[in-house]
Amino acid sequence: MPRLKPSLNATPAAAQTGSETPDSATLKPIAIAFPSGNGDWPSTRVAKAQADCKRLLAGLDIQFEPLAPIGKEGGCGTPGAIMISSIAGVAIEPPAEANCAFAEALHHWVAWSAKPAAMEHLKKKLTAVRNASAYACRRRNNSASGKMSQHAFVNALDISTLGFEDGSSTTIKGDWSGLKQLINNGGKSSFLARIRRDACIRFTTVLGPGSDPYHGDHFHIDLARRKGGYRICQ
């Protein structure tokens, strides 16, 4: 998955139209004061993860709090984590835990897709994304057995509602309509369809209404790594 590379002054429109921007390697890593200590992680894993955070978040319009390592190696958590409170002026409510690769992808989706799409489809300024679930040490769909969820690795976010400057909002459960999309009608429905489609570019898993009984009222997005690099977009 190619990484879009914003300049320090890049605008969403410039990023979407492919304007030339410097490679991330040219951006100076930002200073992040992570809490001291390695938790239950090897010090080498923590040092690398935190260095990656400083590189990945350089130049991004994101407000966050650095976190101590979460969980332990071989279990839930991540050695490099942050708590995101806002992206490009859009509040994450409540703030969400994320590893830094996921935070980078979330930034690009919010800043370069969701915000422009809200203006295009609704003529409204996006101001909030409702965090329905971020880090949770659990299995997929809260099952008693089976594979661990990407939420367990601080690598996923569930979104239930998006809010706008005028105080209105759109909910995945209430405003998603496949019929309206087929006839190219319904502002909120078209907006949700647009940002869901764009999420499939930024993330390796996107689930929502119609995918299965567990995701009828929210969008699930994550950065799961799979053999062959295939994606799930449902």
C-alpha positions as CSV (number, residue, x, y, z in Angstrom):
1,M,0.0,0.0,0.0
2,P,1.7,3.2,-1.1
3,R,2.0,5.9,1.5
4,L,0.8,9.4,0.4
5,K,3.5,11.9,1.5
6,P,2.2,15.2,2.7
7,S,4.3,18.3,2.9
8,L,4.1,20.4,6.0
9,N,1.8,22.8,4.2
10,A,-0.1,20.2,2.1
11,T,-3.9,20.7,1.7
12,P,-6.4,17.9,1.2
13,A,-7.1,19.0,-2.3
14,A,-3.4,19.0,-3.2
15,A,-2.9,15.6,-1.7
16,Q,-5.9,14.2,-3.6
17,T,-4.8,15.5,-7.0
18,G,-1.4,14.1,-6.6
19,S,0.6,17.3,-6.1
20,E,4.2,16.7,-5.7
21,T,5.2,16.4,-2.0
22,P,8.5,15.5,-0.3
23,D,9.2,12.0,0.7
24,S,8.6,11.2,4.4
25,A,12.3,10.5,4.8
26,T,13.0,14.2,4.3
27,L,10.8,15.2,7.2
28,K,12.6,15.6,10.4
29,P,11.3,13.2,13.1
30,I,9.3,15.1,15.7
31,A,10.2,15.2,19.3
32,I,7.7,13.0,21.3
33,A,8.2,12.7,25.1
34,F,7.0,9.1,25.6
35,P,6.6,8.0,29.3
36,S,9.7,6.3,30.6
37,G,9.9,2.5,30.9
38,N,9.4,-0.4,28.6
39,G,6.5,-2.1,30.4
40,D,6.5,-5.8,29.6
41,W,8.1,-5.3,26.2
42,P,11.8,-5.8,25.3
43,S,13.6,-2.5,25.3
44,T,14.7,-2.9,21.7
45,R,11.1,-3.3,20.5
46,V,10.0,-0.2,22.4
47,A,12.9,1.9,21.1
48,K,12.1,0.9,17.5
49,A,8.4,1.5,17.8
50,Q,8.8,4.9,19.4
51,A,11.4,5.9,16.8
52,D,8.9,4.8,14.1
53,C,6.2,7.0,15.7
54,K,8.4,10.0,15.6
55,R,9.0,9.4,11.9
56,L,5.5,8.4,10.9
57,L,3.8,11.4,12.6
58,A,6.2,14.0,11.3
59,G,4.4,16.7,9.3
60,L,0.9,15.4,10.2
61,D,-1.9,17.7,11.6
62,I,-2.7,15.5,14.6
63,Q,-3.1,16.1,18.3
64,F,-2.2,13.3,20.6
65,E,-0.7,12.1,23.9
66,P,2.2,9.7,23.9
67,L,1.5,6.6,25.8
68,A,3.6,4.0,27.7
69,P,3.9,0.6,26.0
70,I,0.5,-1.3,26.2
71,G,0.3,-5.0,27.0
72,K,3.1,-7.3,26.3
73,E,5.0,-9.1,23.6
74,G,3.1,-12.2,22.4
75,G,-0.2,-10.8,23.8
76,C,-2.4,-7.8,23.4
77,G,-1.1,-4.2,23.0
78,T,1.8,-2.5,21.2
79,P,5.2,-1.1,22.2
80,G,4.5,2.2,20.5
81,A,1.1,3.9,21.2
82,I,-0.5,7.3,21.2
83,M,-3.9,8.6,22.3
84,I,-5.4,10.7,19.4
85,S,-7.6,13.6,20.4
86,S,-8.0,15.4,17.0
87,I,-6.9,15.2,13.4
88,A,-6.9,18.2,11.1
89,G,-9.3,20.0,13.5
90,V,-11.7,17.0,13.7
91,A,-12.1,15.8,17.2
92,I,-11.9,12.1,18.0
93,E,-14.5,11.6,20.7
94,P,-13.6,10.1,23.0
95,P,-9.8,10.1,22.2
96,A,-8.6,6.8,20.7
97,E,-5.6,4.7,21.4
98,A,-3.6,3.8,18.2
99,N,-0.3,2.5,17.1
100,C,1.4,5.0,14.9
101,A,1.1,3.3,11.6
102,F,-2.7,3.2,12.1
103,A,-2.6,6.8,13.3
104,E,-0.9,7.9,10.1
105,A,-3.6,6.1,8.0
106,L,-6.4,7.5,10.0
107,H,-4.9,11.0,9.6
108,H,-4.9,10.7,5.8
109,W,-8.4,9.3,5.7
110,V,-9.9,12.1,8.0
111,A,-7.9,15.0,6.5
112,W,-7.9,14.0,2.8
113,S,-11.2,12.1,2.5
114,A,-13.8,12.6,5.2
115,K,-13.4,16.3,5.5
116,P,-13.5,17.1,1.8
117,A,-16.4,14.6,1.3
118,A,-18.5,16.3,4.0
119,M,-18.2,19.6,2.2
120,E,-18.8,18.0,-1.2
121,H,-21.9,15.9,-0.3
122,L,-23.3,17.8,2.7
123,K,-21.9,21.3,2.4
124,K,-20.9,21.0,6.0
125,K,-17.6,21.1,8.0
126,L,-16.8,17.9,9.6
127,T,-15.8,18.5,13.3
128,A,-16.1,15.1,15.1
129,V,-15.6,11.4,14.6
130,R,-17.2,9.2,17.3
131,N,-15.0,6.5,18.6
132,A,-17.2,3.5,19.4
133,S,-14.2,1.2,20.2
134,A,-10.4,1.5,19.9
135,Y,-8.1,-0.6,22.0
136,A,-9.7,-3.7,23.5
137,C,-7.9,-7.0,24.4
138,R,-10.5,-9.3,22.9
139,R,-11.2,-11.8,20.1
140,R,-13.0,-11.0,16.9
141,N,-16.6,-10.0,17.4
142,N,-16.1,-10.6,21.1
143,S,-16.1,-14.4,20.6
144,A,-15.0,-16.8,23.2
145,S,-12.6,-18.5,20.8
146,G,-10.9,-17.8,17.5
147,K,-8.4,-15.2,16.2
148,M,-7.7,-12.0,18.1
149,S,-9.2,-8.8,16.9
150,Q,-7.0,-6.0,15.5
151,H,-8.5,-4.0,18.3
152,A,-6.3,-6.1,20.6
153,F,-3.2,-4.8,18.9
154,V,-4.2,-1.1,19.0
155,N,-4.6,-1.3,15.3
156,A,-8.3,-0.7,14.7
157,L,-11.1,1.8,15.2
158,D,-14.9,1.5,15.2
159,I,-16.8,4.6,14.0
160,S,-20.5,5.0,14.8
161,T,-21.2,8.7,14.2
162,L,-19.7,11.8,12.5
163,G,-20.6,15.3,13.7
164,F,-20.6,18.6,11.9
165,E,-20.0,22.3,12.8
166,D,-23.7,23.1,12.7
167,G,-24.4,20.6,15.5
168,S,-25.9,18.0,13.2
169,S,-24.6,14.5,12.8
170,T,-24.8,11.3,10.7
171,T,-24.9,7.8,12.1
172,I,-23.9,4.7,10.4
173,K,-26.9,2.8,11.7
174,G,-29.4,5.5,10.8
175,D,-28.2,7.0,7.6
176,W,-26.7,4.2,5.7
177,S,-28.9,3.1,2.8
178,G,-27.9,0.9,-0.1
179,L,-31.1,1.9,-2.0
180,K,-30.3,5.6,-1.9
181,Q,-26.8,4.9,-3.2
182,L,-28.2,2.9,-6.1
183,I,-30.3,5.8,-7.2
184,N,-27.6,8.3,-6.4
185,N,-29.8,10.1,-3.9
186,G,-29.6,11.0,-0.2
187,G,-26.8,13.3,0.9
188,K,-25.8,11.6,4.1
189,S,-26.0,8.1,2.5
190,S,-23.8,9.3,-0.3
191,F,-21.4,10.9,2.1
192,L,-21.1,7.6,4.1
193,A,-20.7,5.6,0.9
194,R,-17.9,7.9,-0.3
195,I,-15.9,7.8,2.9
196,R,-16.3,4.0,3.2
197,R,-15.0,3.6,-0.3
198,D,-12.0,5.8,0.4
199,A,-11.3,4.0,3.7
200,C,-10.7,0.9,1.5
201,I,-7.7,2.7,0.0
202,R,-6.2,3.7,3.4
203,F,-6.9,0.6,5.4
204,T,-6.6,-3.2,4.8
205,T,-9.9,-4.0,6.5
206,V,-13.1,-2.1,6.2
207,L,-16.4,-3.6,7.5
208,G,-19.8,-1.9,7.8
209,P,-23.5,-2.4,7.1
210,G,-24.1,-5.4,4.9
211,S,-20.8,-7.1,5.7
212,D,-22.0,-9.3,8.6
213,P,-24.4,-9.0,11.6
214,Y,-21.7,-7.5,13.8
215,H,-21.1,-4.4,11.8
216,G,-24.5,-3.1,11.0
217,D,-24.2,0.1,13.1
218,H,-20.6,1.2,12.6
219,F,-17.6,1.2,10.3
220,H,-14.7,-1.0,11.5
221,I,-11.3,0.0,10.0
222,D,-7.9,-1.6,10.7
223,L,-4.4,-2.2,9.3
224,A,-4.2,-6.0,9.6
225,R,-1.3,-7.6,7.7
226,R,-2.2,-10.7,5.6
227,K,-0.3,-13.1,3.4
228,G,-0.2,-11.8,-0.1
229,G,-1.2,-8.3,1.0
230,Y,-4.9,-8.8,0.2
231,R,-7.6,-6.6,1.7
232,I,-11.1,-7.0,3.0
233,C,-13.5,-4.2,1.9
234,Q,-17.1,-5.0,2.7
